[in-house]
Amino acid sequence: MSKVRLGAIGAGWWATSNHFPIFAAHPDVELVGVCGLGPELTEIRDKFGFGFATEDADELLDAGLDAVVITTPHDLHHPIAAKALDRGLHVLCEKPMTLNADEAWDLAQRAEKAGTVFLVPYGWNYKPFTVAAKKMLDEGGIGEIQYAVCHMASPTRGLFGNDPTHMLERWNSATAPNPTTWSSPARGGGYAHGQVTHSSALLFWLTGLRAASVAGRVMTAGAPVDLFDAGVIRFDNGALGTLSGAATLADGDKYQIDIRLFGTDGVMMIDVERERVTLSRYDGTRTELEITPDEGEYECLIPPARFIELITGASSENNSDVEVAARSVELVDALLRSSSQDGAEVAVHA
Ligand SMILES: NC(=O)c1ccc[n+]([C@@H]2O[C@H](COP(=O)([O-])OP(=O)(O)OC[C@H]3O[C@@H](n4cnc5c(N)ncnc54)[C@H](O)[C@@H]3O)[C@@H](O)[C@H]2O)c1
């Protein structure tokens, strides 16, 4: 196949520090054009070798692309992805895919109609140890899930509090995100949309669960957006669960994602911080995965490469498709609605 003609919309901190170096070095990719706002766009075009730069997303979408990568602020993901899908493009869309459930399922419908690749780059869904954990679950390792714990915490006090220095150092990046991308309530800032999106997408991909209702609360603790999130979930299969998120780990500490699944036949624990996956079955079988040191650290190198492989046919494994992303969006959307209704239990979907 000839090279994938790729366009990029959004050229800020994350696009320039993660996606663009990967795509620029990829032998199967032609960087057709880049779209963003601001004077630095020309420099970004030249640095990564894009064919042209524009502030007009429609101009780029109409430039004869095969695929587009969307790395804009959260509230722009839906309108841009919808336009891209309606043009029959393959789409890599950043998390959170959208800010509400209706928009999420709208994209799922459009993606099905387009029949193209749609991937949301959730890095933890592509780690060898999470892939191995999913295989054990798919093989019936714990039977039917009855209870699920899903906890996440991140060293993101600065990112959600308008001082992204730690994130820039961690990703060796000179480009600071626009503070509104992460800290504006109106634009989907906050820990739930910004980070719980990762842990919930990991949970839904691993288990195939879908949330039916949630009762929860979020807390800003003086910040403009939520820093702490907590919820009690009922899943479609009748299982119960708890969701927890905290934005305030100390800078330099490892991300925590702790997923504990209790089933009819046993228990599985997935702990990315301490890099442990254990399966403990009621028949006495115990399995502990061997995990390469530091494999739990967050990085997002595989998803952009996998996006291209899915387009070229080199892979058929999409661990973070539109369905997984939509289940995550609808849960976060419902959690925030519940919190605004004083913690009342709300339906996640009809
Ligand atoms: N998958 C991950 O692990 C991961 C990690 C970090 C960030 N992200 C996501 O990446 C996205 C961007 O985050 P960021 O920190 O790079 O933000 P940022 O503020 O640094 O960048 C946003 C970009 O969008 C552009 N933009 C804004 N309005 C636009 C418009 N109307 N048309 C075209 N371009 C427009 C800006 O010019 C900028 O280039 C967010 O959705 C974020 O959640 C994902």
The ligand as an SDF file (V2000), in Angstrom:
LIG
                    3D

 44 48  0  0  0  0  0  0  0  0999 V2000
   -3.5770    9.9870   25.3030 N   0  0  0  0  0  0  0  0  0  0  0  0
   -2.8580   10.6130   26.1980 C   0  0  0  0  0  0  0  0  0  0  0  0
   -2.1580    9.9760   26.9700 O   0  0  0  0  0  0  0  0  0  0  0  0
   -2.8660   12.1150   26.2720 C   0  0  0  0  0  0  0  0  0  0  0  0
   -1.8870   12.7950   26.9870 C   0  0  0  0  0  0  0  0  0  0  0  0
   -1.9270   14.1840   27.0240 C   0  0  0  0  0  0  0  0  0  0  0  0
   -2.9330   14.8660   26.3630 C   0  0  0  0  0  0  0  0  0  0  0  0
   -3.8910   14.1740   25.6930 N   0  0  0  0  0  0  0  0  0  0  0  0
   -4.9900   14.8810   25.0230 C   0  0  0  0  0  0  0  0  0  0  0  0
   -4.4870   15.6710   23.9500 O   0  0  0  0  0  0  0  0  0  0  0  0
   -5.3750   16.7650   23.7250 C   0  0  0  0  0  0  0  0  0  0  0  0
   -4.5650   18.0590   23.6440 C   0  0  0  0  0  0  0  0  0  0  0  0
   -3.9410   18.3130   24.8770 O   0  0  0  0  0  0  0  0  0  0  0  0
   -2.6980   19.3260   24.9550 P   0  0  0  0  0  0  0  0  0  0  0  0
   -2.2450   19.3080   26.3530 O   0  0  0  0  0  0  0  0  0  0  0  0
   -1.7450   19.0410   23.8590 O   0  0  0  0  0  0  0  0  0  0  0  0
   -3.4320   20.7280   24.6690 O   0  0  0  0  0  0  0  0  0  0  0  0
   -2.8100   22.0580   24.0710 P   0  0  0  0  0  0  0  0  0  0  0  0
   -3.6040   23.1790   24.6150 O   0  0  0  0  0  0  0  0  0  0  0  0
   -1.3390   22.0990   24.2710 O   0  0  0  0  0  0  0  0  0  0  0  0
   -3.0260   21.9140   22.4900 O   0  0  0  0  0  0  0  0  0  0  0  0
   -4.2550   22.0970   21.8520 C   0  0  0  0  0  0  0  0  0  0  0  0
   -4.0190   22.3410   20.3730 C   0  0  0  0  0  0  0  0  0  0  0  0
   -5.2900   22.5110   19.7220 O   0  0  0  0  0  0  0  0  0  0  0  0
   -5.2150   23.6610   18.8820 C   0  0  0  0  0  0  0  0  0  0  0  0
   -6.5330   24.2500   18.7060 N   0  0  0  0  0  0  0  0  0  0  0  0
   -7.3050   24.8870   19.6200 C   0  0  0  0  0  0  0  0  0  0  0  0
   -8.4330   25.3210   19.0440 N   0  0  0  0  0  0  0  0  0  0  0  0
   -8.3860   24.9330   17.7330 C   0  0  0  0  0  0  0  0  0  0  0  0
   -9.2500   25.0850   16.6200 C   0  0  0  0  0  0  0  0  0  0  0  0
  -10.4180   25.7250   16.7430 N   0  0  0  0  0  0  0  0  0  0  0  0
   -8.8790   24.5540   15.4210 N   0  0  0  0  0  0  0  0  0  0  0  0
   -7.7000   23.9140   15.2920 C   0  0  0  0  0  0  0  0  0  0  0  0
   -6.8350   23.7290   16.3200 N   0  0  0  0  0  0  0  0  0  0  0  0
   -7.1790   24.2380   17.5260 C   0  0  0  0  0  0  0  0  0  0  0  0
   -4.2680   24.6040   19.6060 C   0  0  0  0  0  0  0  0  0  0  0  0
   -3.7400   25.5750   18.7110 O   0  0  0  0  0  0  0  0  0  0  0  0
   -3.2110   23.6010   20.0740 C   0  0  0  0  0  0  0  0  0  0  0  0
   -2.3030   23.3350   19.0130 O   0  0  0  0  0  0  0  0  0  0  0  0
   -6.3870   16.7530   24.8710 C   0  0  0  0  0  0  0  0  0  0  0  0
   -7.5660   16.1280   24.4150 O   0  0  0  0  0  0  0  0  0  0  0  0
   -5.7140   15.8610   25.9070 C   0  0  0  0  0  0  0  0  0  0  0  0
   -6.6230   15.2050   26.7600 O   0  0  0  0  0  0  0  0  0  0  0  0
   -3.8610   12.8260   25.6420 C   0  0  0  0  0  0  0  0  0  0  0  0
  1  2  1  0
  2  3  2  0
  2  4  1  0
  4  5  1  0
  4 44  2  0
  5  6  2  0
  6  7  1  0
  7  8  2  0
  8  9  1  0
  8 44  1  0
  9 10  1  0
  9 42  1  0
 10 11  1  0
 11 12  1  0
 11 40  1  0
 12 13  1  0
 13 14  1  0
 14 15  2  0
 14 16  1  0
 14 17  1  0
 17 18  1  0
 18 19  2  0
 18 20  1  0
 18 21  1  0
 21 22  1  0
 22 23  1  0
 23 24  1  0
 23 38  1  0
 24 25  1  0
 25 26  1  0
 25 36  1  0
 26 27  1  0
 26 35  1  0
 27 28  2  0
 28 29  1  0
 29 30  1  0
 29 35  2  0
 30 31  1  0
 30 32  2  0
 32 33  1  0
 33 34  2  0
 34 35  1  0
 36 37  1  0
 36 38  1  0
 38 39  1  0
 40 41  1  0
 40 42  1  0
 42 43  1  0
M  CHG  2   8   1  16  -1
M  END
$$$$
